[in-house]
Amino acid sequence: MKSKFERINRLPPYIFSEINNLKFKLRSQKKDIIDFGMGNPDMPTPNHIRQKLKDTIDKPGVGRYSVSKGINGLRKAQAKYYKRRFDVNLDINKEIIVTIGSKEGLANLAQAITSKGDKILCPDPSYPVHPYGFTIAGAKLTPLKTIYNGEFNPKKYLINIEKNMKKNFSIKAVIVSFPSNPTAQIVDLDFYKDLVKLAIKYEIYILSDLAYSEIYFENNPPPSILEVNDAKKVAVEFTTLSKTYAMAGWRIGFAVGNKTLIEALTKIKSYVDYGAFTPVQVAATAALNGSQQCVEEIRQTYKKRRDVLIETFARAGWEIPKPKASMFVWAPIPDKFKKLGSMKFAKKLMINADVAVAPGLAFGKNGEGFVRIGLVENTQRIRQAAKNIKKFLD
């Protein structure tokens, strides 16, 4: 029996598993690991959302198969969200589909649109499903550097995108993600205007991941690419309730925008799933339609954690740039440990300081020299981590 599988062989070793194995080993030795390694919200889902789930789950018929494109009420709620937040109008039947988390939507869209020989422009570093969803589907990746001398330069990034579009006619799509996971980079609407012009000119799709649309700290809400005139001609955008409402385990996301891409994703999902559990979709509808005060409270929690982390880590001897958005801090490895690389540094930090972080290499080769710190521990634990790190650095 053959034990080699072509699609599996396309994937590199999963770096996170190496870090997780060490974490489990240390915890089995009764070590108290302060875990910033995964972007897994630790806050409870707001009460009114949980209550709607409880109210719905006992109703007759809710245990039956749902609808793969999502129930009408939830698609209507997403359309209302885009209208009030971005002033964008969406057709609930042709321009919106509910996904089982945005990760599933991205991966299934890759399967839907990838043909032999297609190439994808993908940021590096990036959230792993961006490159590897298309790698699994059989596309070839062109990684695009996003960080120059430790900083994000939108103009250089756009120049690099166009340079690749010009020289390669087999590019199917370009992936963008702002606010970024892992780097917390942000862009303004002008960036999207320029990108849409390029995509229309070279007839290339744009896949925008807007997972952190509501996690921002400077009173400057991140824009949607769909705010740009004619963006729907080339762009589809993915959002999720995971971070906005602390609903990561509920697995509710959306793809909205370009009708051709939404139709392709709808068709492939109709073959592989029946949609999310109906009571979860009903509760998600309540999240979008209800009071948004809970979103502001979650946002302020992340902001407080960010401020405490940046301040206390600096006092410990680790200077880190302050992110303007997302639930992550993109931290350069301290100078004395730079030669170790991000993987060895992350392991050393966990063994010697009881602090877990994600190595930058896990997000692409251009992530080397950095680690990602998730704002998923409370302020007391963050302060304890800073004390541990100070001893480690001294």
DOKEFI-690513 format. One record per residue (C-alpha): residue number from 0; residue in three letters; x, y, z. Coordinates in Angstrom, 2 decimals. Layout:
N
- i, aa, east, north, up
- NUM, ALA, X, Y, Z
...
end
This chain:
394
- i, aa, east, north, up
- 0, MET, 0.00, 0.00, 0.00
- 1, LYS, 1.36, 3.42, -0.96
- 2, SER, 2.13, 5.65, 2.02
- 3, LYS, 3.32, 8.73, 0.15
- 4, PHE, 0.71, 11.37, -0.53
- 5, GLU, 1.50, 14.13, -2.99
- 6, ARG, -0.41, 16.92, -1.25
- 7, ILE, 1.04, 16.06, 2.16
- 8, ASN, 4.53, 15.99, 0.68
- 9, ARG, 4.08, 19.58, -0.51
- 10, LEU, 3.90, 20.77, 3.09
- 11, PRO, 6.96, 21.59, 5.20
- 12, PRO, 7.38, 20.35, 8.79
- 13, TYR, 4.88, 22.08, 11.07
- 14, ILE, 7.04, 24.31, 13.26
- 15, PHE, 4.30, 24.93, 15.82
- 16, SER, 4.17, 21.23, 16.68
- 17, GLU, 7.80, 21.35, 17.82
- 18, ILE, 7.05, 24.28, 20.12
- 19, ASN, 3.84, 22.67, 21.38
- 20, ASN, 5.61, 19.39, 22.16
- 21, LEU, 8.14, 21.25, 24.30
- 22, LYS, 5.34, 23.13, 26.04
- 23, PHE, 3.51, 19.89, 26.88
- 24, LYS, 6.74, 18.33, 28.13
- 25, LEU, 7.50, 21.26, 30.45
- 26, ARG, 3.93, 21.38, 31.76
- 27, SER, 4.10, 17.68, 32.52
- 28, GLN, 7.07, 18.59, 34.72
- 29, LYS, 4.76, 21.03, 36.63
- 30, LYS, 6.23, 24.11, 34.94
- 31, ASP, 3.83, 27.07, 34.83
- 32, ILE, 4.21, 28.16, 31.21
- 33, ILE, 2.86, 31.63, 30.43
- 34, ASP, 1.55, 30.99, 26.95
- 35, PHE, 1.64, 33.77, 24.36
- 36, GLY, 2.17, 31.29, 21.55
- 37, MET, -1.28, 30.89, 19.99
- 38, GLY, -3.83, 33.52, 18.97
- 39, ASN, -6.56, 31.85, 21.00
- 40, PRO, -8.83, 34.37, 22.78
- 41, ASP, -9.10, 33.62, 26.49
- 42, MET, -12.09, 35.88, 27.21
- 43, PRO, -15.61, 34.45, 27.53
- 44, THR, -17.99, 34.92, 24.62
- 45, PRO, -20.39, 37.76, 25.59
- 46, ASN, -23.38, 36.58, 27.60
- 47, HIS, -26.14, 37.61, 25.17
- 48, ILE, -24.55, 35.50, 22.44
- 49, ARG, -24.24, 32.45, 24.68
- 50, GLN, -27.83, 32.97, 25.84
- 51, LYS, -29.11, 33.01, 22.25
- 52, LEU, -27.37, 29.68, 21.68
- 53, LYS, -29.04, 28.23, 24.78
- 54, ASP, -32.45, 29.56, 23.73
- 55, THR, -32.11, 28.09, 20.24
- 56, ILE, -30.60, 24.70, 20.92
- 57, ASP, -33.77, 23.20, 22.45
- 58, LYS, -36.01, 24.20, 19.55
- 59, PRO, -37.36, 21.38, 17.33
- 60, GLY, -35.42, 20.62, 14.16
- 61, VAL, -32.24, 22.54, 14.93
- 62, GLY, -30.18, 19.36, 14.91
- 63, ARG, -30.87, 18.78, 11.23
- 64, TYR, -28.45, 19.67, 8.44
- 65, SER, -28.04, 23.39, 7.96
- 66, VAL, -27.33, 25.27, 4.72
- 67, SER, -23.78, 25.26, 3.35
- 68, LYS, -23.93, 28.94, 2.31
- 69, GLY, -25.31, 29.98, 5.72
- 70, ILE, -28.80, 30.80, 6.96
- 71, ASN, -30.50, 33.88, 5.49
- 72, GLY, -30.62, 35.74, 8.79
- 73, LEU, -26.88, 35.49, 9.30
- 74, ARG, -26.08, 36.62, 5.75
- 75, LYS, -28.44, 39.57, 6.25
- 76, ALA, -26.66, 40.43, 9.52
- 77, GLN, -23.28, 40.38, 7.75
- 78, ALA, -24.66, 42.68, 5.04
- 79, LYS, -25.87, 45.11, 7.73
- 80, TYR, -22.44, 45.00, 9.40
- 81, TYR, -20.68, 45.93, 6.15
- 82, LYS, -23.16, 48.75, 5.55
- 83, ARG, -22.82, 50.35, 8.99
- 84, ARG, -19.07, 49.75, 9.36
- 85, PHE, -17.79, 50.35, 5.82
- 86, ASP, -20.79, 51.82, 3.95
- 87, VAL, -20.58, 48.88, 1.54
- 88, ASN, -23.71, 47.30, 0.05
- 89, LEU, -23.75, 43.53, -0.41
- 90, ASP, -26.21, 41.20, -2.14
- 91, ILE, -26.91, 38.49, 0.45
- 92, ASN, -27.59, 35.88, -2.24
- 93, LYS, -24.65, 36.51, -4.57
- 94, GLU, -21.97, 38.33, -2.58
- 95, ILE, -21.98, 36.69, 0.87
- 96, ILE, -21.30, 33.17, 2.08
- 97, VAL, -20.92, 31.93, 5.66
- 98, THR, -17.83, 29.80, 6.27
- 99, ILE, -16.82, 27.49, 9.10
- 100, GLY, -14.28, 30.04, 10.24
- 101, SER, -12.35, 32.19, 7.75
- 102, LYS, -9.58, 29.57, 7.62
- 103, GLU, -11.94, 27.02, 6.06
- 104, GLY, -13.18, 29.61, 3.58
- 105, LEU, -9.66, 30.49, 2.45
- 106, ALA, -8.64, 26.84, 2.09
- 107, ASN, -11.77, 25.85, 0.17
- 108, LEU, -11.53, 28.87, -2.13
- 109, ALA, -7.98, 27.79, -2.95
- 110, GLN, -9.32, 24.39, -3.94
- 111, ALA, -12.10, 26.01, -5.98
- 112, ILE, -10.04, 28.39, -8.11
- 113, THR, -6.58, 26.83, -8.48
- 114, SER, -5.61, 25.35, -11.85
- 115, LYS, -2.40, 23.60, -12.84
- 116, GLY, 0.40, 26.13, -13.25
- 117, ASP, -1.31, 28.92, -11.28
- 118, LYS, 0.84, 31.15, -9.13
- 119, ILE, -0.16, 33.08, -6.02
- 120, LEU, 1.44, 36.21, -4.60
- 121, CYS, 1.53, 35.81, -0.84
- 122, PRO, 2.99, 37.97, 1.93
- 123, ASP, 5.96, 36.58, 3.84
- 124, PRO, 5.65, 36.41, 6.82
- 125, SER, 1.99, 35.42, 6.79
- 126, TYR, -0.68, 33.37, 8.54
- 127, PRO, 0.06, 29.77, 7.44
- 128, VAL, -3.27, 29.08, 5.69
- 129, HIS, -2.51, 31.91, 3.22
- 130, PRO, 0.41, 30.14, 1.54
- 131, TYR, -0.34, 26.54, 2.43
- 132, GLY, -4.03, 26.54, 1.50
- 133, PHE, -2.84, 27.18, -2.04
- 134, THR, 0.15, 24.86, -1.74
- 135, ILE, -2.23, 22.01, -0.91
- 136, ALA, -4.40, 23.00, -3.87
- 137, GLY, -1.39, 22.73, -6.19
- 138, ALA, -0.50, 26.38, -6.81
- 139, LYS, 3.03, 27.72, -6.85
- 140, LEU, 3.81, 30.47, -4.37
- 141, THR, 5.66, 33.70, -4.91
- 142, PRO, 6.44, 35.03, -1.41
- 143, LEU, 6.49, 38.81, -1.08
- 144, LYS, 8.67, 40.46, 1.51
- 145, THR, 6.69, 42.86, 3.71
- 146, ILE, 9.30, 44.05, 6.23
- 147, TYR, 12.23, 46.28, 5.24
- 148, ASN, 14.79, 47.18, 7.93
- 149, GLY, 12.36, 46.05, 10.60
- 150, GLU, 9.43, 48.13, 9.31
- 151, PHE, 6.53, 47.74, 6.89
- 152, ASN, 6.77, 49.93, 3.79
- 153, PRO, 3.46, 49.95, 1.84
- 154, LYS, 4.96, 51.70, -1.22
- 155, LYS, 7.76, 49.15, -1.56
- 156, TYR, 5.23, 46.38, -1.06
- 157, LEU, 3.03, 47.68, -3.90
- 158, ILE, 6.04, 48.11, -6.18
- 159, ASN, 7.02, 44.51, -5.48
- 160, ILE, 3.48, 43.32, -6.20
- 161, GLU, 3.35, 45.12, -9.56
- 162, LYS, 6.83, 43.92, -10.53
- 163, ASN, 5.65, 40.33, -10.09
- 164, MET, 2.35, 40.96, -11.87
- 165, LYS, 4.19, 42.42, -14.87
- 166, LYS, 6.62, 39.57, -15.37
- 167, ASN, 4.32, 36.61, -14.73
- 168, PHE, 1.09, 35.96, -16.64
- 169, SER, 0.15, 32.84, -14.67
- 170, ILE, -0.60, 34.68, -11.40
- 171, LYS, -4.16, 33.89, -10.32
- 172, ALA, -4.41, 35.98, -7.15
- 173, VAL, -2.65, 38.12, -4.60
- 174, ILE, -3.31, 37.64, -0.87
- 175, VAL, -3.32, 40.59, 1.53
- 176, SER, -4.06, 40.68, 5.24
- 177, PHE, -4.33, 43.90, 7.24
- 178, PRO, -4.20, 44.16, 10.21
- 179, SER, -1.67, 41.42, 9.71
- 180, ASN, -1.19, 38.17, 11.54
- 181, PRO, 1.62, 37.88, 12.58
- 182, THR, 3.13, 41.34, 12.10
- 183, ALA, 0.22, 43.64, 13.14
- 184, GLN, 0.92, 45.83, 10.08
- 185, ILE, -1.90, 48.11, 8.92
- 186, VAL, -2.69, 50.01, 5.72
- 187, ASP, -4.97, 52.87, 4.75
- 188, LEU, -7.63, 53.02, 2.04
- 189, ASP, -5.19, 54.53, -0.46
- 190, PHE, -3.16, 51.30, -0.36
- 191, TYR, -6.26, 49.34, -1.35
- 192, LYS, -7.11, 51.85, -4.11
- 193, ASP, -3.68, 51.32, -5.67
- 194, LEU, -3.92, 47.56, -5.26
- 195, VAL, -7.35, 47.38, -6.91
- 196, LYS, -6.07, 49.40, -9.88
- 197, LEU, -3.21, 46.93, -10.30
- 198, ALA, -5.47, 43.90, -10.02
- 199, ILE, -7.89, 45.25, -12.62
- 200, LYS, -5.01, 46.21, -14.94
- 201, TYR, -3.38, 42.77, -14.79
- 202, GLU, -6.65, 40.79, -14.38
- 203, ILE, -5.69, 39.22, -11.05
- 204, TYR, -7.95, 38.44, -8.09
- 205, ILE, -7.37, 39.90, -4.61
- 206, LEU, -8.06, 37.79, -1.52
- 207, SER, -8.22, 40.04, 1.53
- 208, ASP, -8.14, 38.59, 5.05
- 209, LEU, -9.74, 41.10, 7.45
- 210, ALA, -9.90, 38.86, 10.53
- 211, TYR, -8.80, 41.67, 12.88
- 212, SER, -11.12, 44.39, 11.57
- 213, GLU, -12.34, 45.30, 15.07
- 214, ILE, -9.13, 44.88, 17.07
- 215, TYR, -7.55, 48.32, 16.73
- 216, PHE, -6.20, 50.78, 19.29
- 217, GLU, -5.65, 54.24, 17.78
- 218, ASN, -9.25, 55.32, 17.00
- 219, ASN, -8.47, 54.55, 13.36
- 220, PRO, -10.62, 51.57, 12.29
- 221, PRO, -9.02, 49.42, 9.59
- 222, PRO, -10.69, 49.88, 6.18
- 223, SER, -12.19, 47.20, 3.97
- 224, ILE, -10.88, 46.75, 0.45
- 225, LEU, -14.52, 46.71, -0.67
- 226, GLU, -14.78, 50.41, 0.17
- 227, VAL, -12.82, 51.02, -3.04
- 228, ASN, -14.82, 51.68, -6.19
- 229, ASP, -14.77, 48.65, -8.52
- 230, ALA, -13.15, 46.44, -5.85
- 231, LYS, -15.90, 43.87, -6.28
- 232, LYS, -14.67, 43.30, -9.83
- 233, VAL, -11.56, 41.60, -8.46
- 234, ALA, -11.72, 41.21, -4.67
- 235, VAL, -13.19, 38.90, -2.09
- 236, GLU, -12.77, 39.55, 1.64
- 237, PHE, -12.76, 37.16, 4.57
- 238, THR, -13.90, 38.10, 8.07
- 239, THR, -14.53, 36.13, 11.24
- 240, LEU, -16.29, 36.43, 14.58
- 241, SER, -13.42, 34.61, 16.33
- 242, LYS, -11.57, 37.66, 17.62
- 243, THR, -14.29, 40.32, 17.50
- 244, TYR, -16.60, 38.45, 19.87
- 245, ALA, -14.18, 35.91, 21.42
- 246, MET, -15.85, 33.13, 19.42
- 247, ALA, -12.80, 31.29, 18.06
- 248, GLY, -14.16, 27.82, 18.87
- 249, TRP, -17.59, 28.59, 17.40
- 250, ARG, -16.10, 28.57, 13.87
- 251, ILE, -18.09, 31.28, 12.10
- 252, GLY, -16.60, 33.35, 9.32
- 253, PHE, -17.61, 34.97, 6.04
- 254, ALA, -16.44, 35.54, 2.50
- 255, VAL, -17.93, 38.57, 0.76
- 256, GLY, -17.43, 40.46, -2.48
- 257, ASN, -16.71, 39.29, -6.03
- 258, LYS, -19.68, 37.25, -7.32
- 259, THR, -17.57, 34.86, -9.39
- 260, LEU, -15.38, 33.90, -6.40
- 261, ILE, -18.37, 33.64, -4.05
- 262, GLU, -20.14, 31.40, -6.56
- 263, ALA, -17.05, 29.17, -6.84
- 264, LEU, -16.72, 28.89, -3.05
- 265, THR, -20.45, 28.23, -2.70
- 266, LYS, -20.29, 25.40, -5.22
- 267, ILE, -17.30, 23.64, -3.66
- 268, LYS, -18.76, 23.98, -0.15
- 269, SER, -22.03, 22.43, -1.35
- 270, TYR, -20.02, 19.28, -2.08
- 271, VAL, -17.99, 19.13, 1.14
- 272, ASP, -20.09, 20.50, 4.04
- 273, TYR, -23.58, 21.39, 5.23
- 274, GLY, -22.60, 24.59, 6.99
- 275, ALA, -22.17, 25.36, 10.67
- 276, PHE, -24.57, 24.04, 13.33
- 277, THR, -27.77, 26.11, 13.00
- 278, PRO, -27.95, 27.29, 16.66
- 279, VAL, -24.39, 28.58, 16.33
- 280, GLN, -25.43, 30.55, 13.24
- 281, VAL, -28.45, 31.97, 15.09
- 282, ALA, -26.20, 33.04, 17.97
- 283, ALA, -23.76, 34.58, 15.48
- 284, THR, -26.66, 36.56, 14.03
- 285, ALA, -27.40, 37.88, 17.52
- 286, ALA, -23.75, 38.88, 17.85
- 287, LEU, -23.81, 41.00, 14.70
- 288, ASN, -27.28, 42.47, 15.24
- 289, GLY, -27.04, 43.10, 18.99
- 290, SER, -25.30, 45.72, 21.08
- 291, GLN, -21.67, 46.23, 20.07
- 292, GLN, -20.57, 47.42, 23.51
- 293, CYS, -19.03, 43.98, 24.06
- 294, VAL, -16.77, 44.56, 21.04
- 295, GLU, -15.49, 47.79, 22.56
- 296, GLU, -14.85, 46.01, 25.87
- 297, ILE, -12.89, 43.23, 24.15
- 298, ARG, -10.93, 45.86, 22.19
- 299, GLN, -10.05, 47.74, 25.39
- 300, THR, -8.94, 44.50, 27.05
- 301, TYR, -6.45, 43.86, 24.25
- 302, LYS, -5.30, 47.49, 24.35
- 303, LYS, -4.63, 47.29, 28.10
- 304, ARG, -2.70, 44.06, 27.66
- 305, ARG, -0.68, 45.57, 24.81
- 306, ASP, 0.23, 48.61, 26.89
- 307, VAL, 1.22, 46.54, 29.93
- 308, LEU, 3.29, 44.14, 27.82
- 309, ILE, 5.19, 46.87, 25.95
- 310, GLU, 5.90, 48.79, 29.17
- 311, THR, 6.91, 45.87, 31.39
- 312, PHE, 8.95, 44.07, 28.75
- 313, ALA, 10.84, 47.33, 28.06
- 314, ARG, 11.68, 47.61, 31.77
- 315, ALA, 12.88, 44.01, 31.61
- 316, GLY, 15.27, 44.97, 28.81
- 317, TRP, 13.28, 43.90, 25.74
- 318, GLU, 12.27, 46.89, 23.59
- 319, ILE, 9.34, 46.05, 21.31
- 320, PRO, 7.44, 48.31, 18.86
- 321, LYS, 3.86, 49.06, 19.91
- 322, PRO, 1.31, 47.60, 17.46
- 323, LYS, -1.63, 49.74, 16.34
- 324, ALA, -3.98, 46.81, 15.75
- 325, SER, -4.53, 43.03, 16.00
- 326, MET, -4.07, 40.82, 19.06
- 327, PHE, -0.38, 40.28, 18.38
- 328, VAL, 2.95, 41.91, 19.09
- 329, TRP, 5.70, 41.34, 16.50
- 330, ALA, 8.88, 41.39, 18.55
- 331, PRO, 12.47, 41.51, 17.29
- 332, ILE, 14.68, 38.97, 19.04
- 333, PRO, 16.90, 40.73, 21.63
- 334, ASP, 20.33, 41.50, 20.17
- 335, LYS, 22.24, 39.09, 22.41
- 336, PHE, 20.13, 36.17, 21.11
- 337, LYS, 19.73, 37.13, 17.44
- 338, LYS, 22.27, 34.57, 16.27
- 339, LEU, 20.16, 31.77, 17.73
- 340, GLY, 17.32, 32.32, 15.28
- 341, SER, 13.65, 32.45, 16.22
- 342, MET, 13.13, 28.73, 16.83
- 343, LYS, 16.06, 28.24, 19.21
- 344, PHE, 15.29, 31.53, 20.94
- 345, ALA, 11.63, 30.54, 21.48
- 346, LYS, 12.72, 27.22, 22.98
- 347, LYS, 15.33, 28.86, 25.20
- 348, LEU, 12.78, 31.42, 26.40
- 349, MET, 10.33, 28.67, 27.31
- 350, ILE, 12.89, 26.50, 29.09
- 351, ASN, 14.59, 29.33, 31.01
- 352, ALA, 11.81, 31.88, 31.52
- 353, ASP, 8.62, 29.76, 31.38
- 354, VAL, 7.32, 31.99, 28.56
- 355, ALA, 5.98, 30.56, 25.28
- 356, VAL, 6.02, 32.61, 22.07
- 357, ALA, 5.68, 31.71, 18.38
- 358, PRO, 8.92, 31.73, 16.35
- 359, GLY, 8.81, 34.11, 13.40
- 360, LEU, 10.10, 31.36, 11.10
- 361, ALA, 6.74, 29.62, 11.49
- 362, PHE, 5.20, 32.37, 9.34
- 363, GLY, 7.75, 32.30, 6.54
- 364, LYS, 11.49, 32.70, 6.03
- 365, ASN, 11.18, 36.49, 6.23
- 366, GLY, 9.79, 36.09, 9.74
- 367, GLU, 13.21, 35.03, 10.96
- 368, GLY, 14.65, 37.40, 13.56
- 369, PHE, 11.26, 37.93, 15.21
- 370, VAL, 8.78, 36.18, 17.47
- 371, ARG, 5.03, 36.65, 17.66
- 372, ILE, 3.52, 37.35, 21.08
- 373, GLY, -0.24, 36.83, 21.45
- 374, LEU, -2.15, 39.09, 23.83
- 375, VAL, -3.93, 36.08, 25.30
- 376, GLU, -2.81, 36.22, 28.94
- 377, ASN, -4.20, 38.63, 31.54
- 378, THR, -2.19, 41.61, 32.78
- 379, GLN, -1.08, 39.83, 35.96
- 380, ARG, 0.40, 36.99, 33.90
- 381, ILE, 2.00, 39.49, 31.51
- 382, ARG, 3.74, 41.22, 34.44
- 383, GLN, 4.94, 37.85, 35.73
- 384, ALA, 6.29, 37.03, 32.26
- 385, ALA, 8.20, 40.32, 32.28
- 386, LYS, 9.79, 39.44, 35.63
- 387, ASN, 10.81, 36.03, 34.30
- 388, ILE, 12.23, 37.61, 31.13
- 389, LYS, 14.22, 40.17, 33.11
- 390, LYS, 15.97, 37.35, 35.01
- 391, PHE, 16.53, 35.52, 31.74
- 392, LEU, 18.03, 38.55, 29.97
- 393, ASP, 20.21, 39.49, 32.95
end
